[in-house]
Structures are given as C-alpha cells and as structure tokens.
Amino acid sequence: MARVLLTGGTGYVGGDVLYRLFAHGASTYNITCLIRDHEKAKQLSKKYPDVRIVEGNLDDVQLVEKEAREADIVAHLAATSHLPSSEAIVKGLTQPERNRRGHWIQISGATLLAADEISDGKFGFATEKTYDDVKDVKDVHSIITNNPQRVVDNLVVAQEKINTALVVGPQIYGLGRGPSHTRSVQAPEVARATLKLGEGFRLGDGKNSWSNVHVNDLSDLIIALVDAAAARKTDDGLWGKEGIYFPENGNMTFGELSAKIADEAYRQGLIPKGSVDNVIDAKEANELSAHASILWGTNAVITSSRAKSLLNWEPSRPSLADEIPGIVAREGQAYPKI
Ligand SMILES: NC(=O)c1ccc[n+]([C@@H]2O[C@H](COP(=O)([O-])OP(=O)(O)OC[C@H]3O[C@@H](n4cnc5c(N)ncnc54)[C@H](OP(=O)(O)O)[C@@H]3O)[C@@H](O)[C@H]2O)c1
C-alpha cells in the first residue's frame, strides 16, 4: 500500500485533499498527516481514525525528513514557500537506502506569474499575457528559474532524483471539506471588505484578471497525481521540469468580481446599494486585507492543458460566479453587523 505524507491537513487546500484522499483511498493509501496543533490533531484523529497523525511543525526538519523518507508520495500543501521543510522532503525522498523513486507534489501560487507587476507596483491593469501549462511550460520554467525569491518552486523544478509535480494554485474558491479551515482568501476577502465598508469597492480600474478553480476540482487534480504516483506512471511531461500544473475553470477580472459581490451583498440585504462607486488604491487595499494589492490587483491568467491530457482531469464544480451567493452569505454570517 503506497504511503502518503500530507502536510496542511487542517488547512483549506490540504484539508479538502485529505477529505478526498480519505474518501477515495482509506483502503488504498497509508496516510500520514503532519499536524502542529495538538487540539486539531485530536479532532482530525477522531474524524479520520485510519490516518496516522504525526504532531510536529514544518520547522522540525529532522521529523519532516524522517517522515518523507518513509513515504512514497509527499503532498506538501501547507505552504508554498517554506524552504526548510521542502529541503527536508528532498533529503528524505532521496535517502540512498530507499529502493524506490519518491514523489513530491508541491502547492504553489499564481503570484509567480505577476512578479513584474508586483515589483513595478502596477495594480488594477489588464495584461494580454496568458500561460498554458503545456504550450508555455518552457517560459514558465524560465520565470521560476529567473526568480530566486521563489525558493520552493526552484527547488521543485531542480530535482533530478524525485518525481515532482508543482501545482500552481490560481484563485481558489468554494467551501473546503476539511476538518478545520474551510475558507479561501481572495473572493471571501473582497466580500468581507465590502460588508465592512458597507458598499461595493474596486481596486484601481479593476481590469486585472486571475484564473480560478474550485477547491474540490483542485483536490481531484492532486488525487489524480497521487494515483499516478502510486501507479508509478512515468508518461512524458507528467513529472519533473515539465510537471507544472495550472488548474483552472475560467477567469474573471477583479472589477467584475467586486461588482458581482456588491450586487449580491445588496440582494441579500447586507449593504444599502449594489453599485461600485468606491475606487481604492493599493495602500487602502492592503489596509483592508493582507497583501490585497497583490491578491486583488495583479494578473494571473492560465490555461490548464497538462492535467486534462495526461490525467483526464476536468473541472466539474460550480463556477466562481455561481459560488458568489454562498461566499457572500458566509461572510454575512461571520460579519453580521454592517
Ligand atoms: N487559498 C488559496 O486561494 C491559495 C491559492 C494558491 C496558493 N495557496 C497557498 O497554498 C498554501 C496553503 O493554502 P491554504 O489556503 O490551504 O492555507 P491555510 O488554510 O492557512 O492552511 C495552511 C495549513 O498548513 C499548516 N501549517 C502552516 N504552517 C505550518 C507549520 N509551520 N507547521 C505545520 N503546519 C503548518 C496549517 O496548520 P494550522 O491548522 O495549525 O494552522 C494548515 O493546516 C499557502 O501557502 C497558500 O498561500 C493558497
């Protein structure tokens, strides 16, 4: 039975993957979760008694290395940029006494594609550029290797002795099915800020766009990668330098997202009007929500081709537009007084 080490099992992405992994593979996989919080570890254990819990922090590098050494597949979903744990995973998966090739599935984020806009401080503008994870894989590889700040992405694509997959999350939406944290960031934060301000708002011209994917569809992709790893599939382009995945189910400008959220908040009686009359700048955005100028103000438009052709992955969950009423309603419950 293949051994899977999962980090981030109490998080939004990792929790949803754990739900799917358990539903799909409790009898197929031997699952270990690294959990840092004792209370959350107890809850998780109650919910998933067949999952082996190891209590520890990503900074406990000896522990991470030991657990990776014993795993066939590591799904590192806790963080995009935690270098010590990522290096420990590499060490563990490349121990000479291992008699099998290890697999490392790493979550990344689509801000990777917006580095120039971020350094130029340009927010709210449209760009023409879109990135296809098959057609443009060489360009994407260069974007990673030319950006030393993307330490974990660089570590992933440099591996020769491990089968790696870098899963670059665009805007992830939808309710997670994990045991603890089930909320995403970008759209829920626009909704929360709309309710807090009591009116619709937009960052700059709002012409910038991100692709998006439902968290349940993202989990299907990660499970497909786990299955491919367990089946020892080695199709061309599945792993390694080309094993970069851009899961998406469409894209939307942030101006449109702001407008839809304002309209829905008005429809639900949470704000007095549905129009977007308040245009904020990057500084105001960052005061409303952490890193919001980047997360609401840049472009990251991607096309998912690799997972569709190699893993038969197809997104099937509701679109971001369809999920907006639920996002607004949940934020309304969390922040009821406007
Ligand atoms: N959500 C998105 O739209 C999105 C899109 C692209 C990329 N990403 C990236 O993907 C990663 C995961 O995102 P998420 O939304 O799932 O985040 P999240 O809900 O905050 O979950 C993070 C998970 O990692 C665990 N964790 C964090 N630091 C740890 C440490 N030092 N030791 C042990 N466990 C640790 C957390 O444990 P606790 O429960 O103890 O806190 C939690 O289980 C993040 O780096 C995020 O930036 C997210």
The ligand as an SDF file (V2000), in Angstrom:
LIG
                    3D

 48 52  0  0  0  0  0  0  0  0999 V2000
   -6.2200   29.5900   -0.7650 N   0  0  0  0  0  0  0  0  0  0  0  0
   -5.8110   29.9700   -1.9750 C   0  0  0  0  0  0  0  0  0  0  0  0
   -6.5650   30.5700   -2.7810 O   0  0  0  0  0  0  0  0  0  0  0  0
   -4.3970   29.6380   -2.4050 C   0  0  0  0  0  0  0  0  0  0  0  0
   -4.0750   29.7390   -3.7730 C   0  0  0  0  0  0  0  0  0  0  0  0
   -2.7870   29.3950   -4.1670 C   0  0  0  0  0  0  0  0  0  0  0  0
   -1.8410   29.0280   -3.2410 C   0  0  0  0  0  0  0  0  0  0  0  0
   -2.1770   28.9860   -1.9250 N   0  0  0  0  0  0  0  0  0  0  0  0
   -1.1310   28.6500   -0.9770 C   0  0  0  0  0  0  0  0  0  0  0  0
   -1.2450   27.2940   -0.6000 O   0  0  0  0  0  0  0  0  0  0  0  0
   -0.7920   27.1410    0.7560 C   0  0  0  0  0  0  0  0  0  0  0  0
   -1.9380   26.5240    1.5540 C   0  0  0  0  0  0  0  0  0  0  0  0
   -3.0420   27.3900    1.4460 O   0  0  0  0  0  0  0  0  0  0  0  0
   -4.3410   27.2280    2.3350 P   0  0  0  0  0  0  0  0  0  0  0  0
   -5.3270   28.1930    1.7710 O   0  0  0  0  0  0  0  0  0  0  0  0
   -4.6960   25.7930    2.4730 O   0  0  0  0  0  0  0  0  0  0  0  0
   -3.8110   27.7950    3.7240 O   0  0  0  0  0  0  0  0  0  0  0  0
   -4.3910   27.5180    5.1910 P   0  0  0  0  0  0  0  0  0  0  0  0
   -5.8440   27.2540    5.1390 O   0  0  0  0  0  0  0  0  0  0  0  0
   -3.8930   28.6190    6.0370 O   0  0  0  0  0  0  0  0  0  0  0  0
   -3.6910   26.1590    5.6460 O   0  0  0  0  0  0  0  0  0  0  0  0
   -2.3400   26.0550    5.9410 C   0  0  0  0  0  0  0  0  0  0  0  0
   -2.1160   24.6750    6.5340 C   0  0  0  0  0  0  0  0  0  0  0  0
   -0.7270   24.4840    6.7430 O   0  0  0  0  0  0  0  0  0  0  0  0
   -0.4900   24.2580    8.1340 C   0  0  0  0  0  0  0  0  0  0  0  0
    0.7520   24.9000    8.5120 N   0  0  0  0  0  0  0  0  0  0  0  0
    1.1280   26.1770    8.2290 C   0  0  0  0  0  0  0  0  0  0  0  0
    2.3370   26.4190    8.7480 N   0  0  0  0  0  0  0  0  0  0  0  0
    2.7340   25.2820    9.3810 C   0  0  0  0  0  0  0  0  0  0  0  0
    3.8730   24.9290   10.1290 C   0  0  0  0  0  0  0  0  0  0  0  0
    4.8670   25.8020   10.3280 N   0  0  0  0  0  0  0  0  0  0  0  0
    3.9440   23.6860   10.6310 N   0  0  0  0  0  0  0  0  0  0  0  0
    2.9380   22.7890   10.4280 C   0  0  0  0  0  0  0  0  0  0  0  0
    1.8170   23.0680    9.7200 N   0  0  0  0  0  0  0  0  0  0  0  0
    1.7200   24.3110    9.2140 C   0  0  0  0  0  0  0  0  0  0  0  0
   -1.6940   24.8790    8.8540 C   0  0  0  0  0  0  0  0  0  0  0  0
   -1.8330   24.3250   10.1500 O   0  0  0  0  0  0  0  0  0  0  0  0
   -2.7500   25.0060   11.2970 P   0  0  0  0  0  0  0  0  0  0  0  0
   -4.1280   24.4870   11.0790 O   0  0  0  0  0  0  0  0  0  0  0  0
   -2.1320   24.5720   12.5510 O   0  0  0  0  0  0  0  0  0  0  0  0
   -2.6770   26.4990   11.0700 O   0  0  0  0  0  0  0  0  0  0  0  0
   -2.7900   24.4590    7.8970 C   0  0  0  0  0  0  0  0  0  0  0  0
   -3.0740   23.0970    8.0310 O   0  0  0  0  0  0  0  0  0  0  0  0
   -0.4210   28.5400    1.2600 C   0  0  0  0  0  0  0  0  0  0  0  0
    0.9700   28.7440    1.1250 O   0  0  0  0  0  0  0  0  0  0  0  0
   -1.1710   29.4620    0.3050 C   0  0  0  0  0  0  0  0  0  0  0  0
   -0.5040   30.7010    0.1450 O   0  0  0  0  0  0  0  0  0  0  0  0
   -3.4330   29.2420   -1.4950 C   0  0  0  0  0  0  0  0  0  0  0  0
  1  2  1  0
  2  3  2  0
  2  4  1  0
  4  5  1  0
  4 48  2  0
  5  6  2  0
  6  7  1  0
  7  8  2  0
  8  9  1  0
  8 48  1  0
  9 10  1  0
  9 46  1  0
 10 11  1  0
 11 12  1  0
 11 44  1  0
 12 13  1  0
 13 14  1  0
 14 15  2  0
 14 16  1  0
 14 17  1  0
 17 18  1  0
 18 19  2  0
 18 20  1  0
 18 21  1  0
 21 22  1  0
 22 23  1  0
 23 24  1  0
 23 42  1  0
 24 25  1  0
 25 26  1  0
 25 36  1  0
 26 27  1  0
 26 35  1  0
 27 28  2  0
 28 29  1  0
 29 30  1  0
 29 35  2  0
 30 31  1  0
 30 32  2  0
 32 33  1  0
 33 34  2  0
 34 35  1  0
 36 37  1  0
 36 42  1  0
 37 38  1  0
 38 39  2  0
 38 40  1  0
 38 41  1  0
 42 43  1  0
 44 45  1  0
 44 46  1  0
 46 47  1  0
M  CHG  2   8   1  16  -1
M  END
$$$$
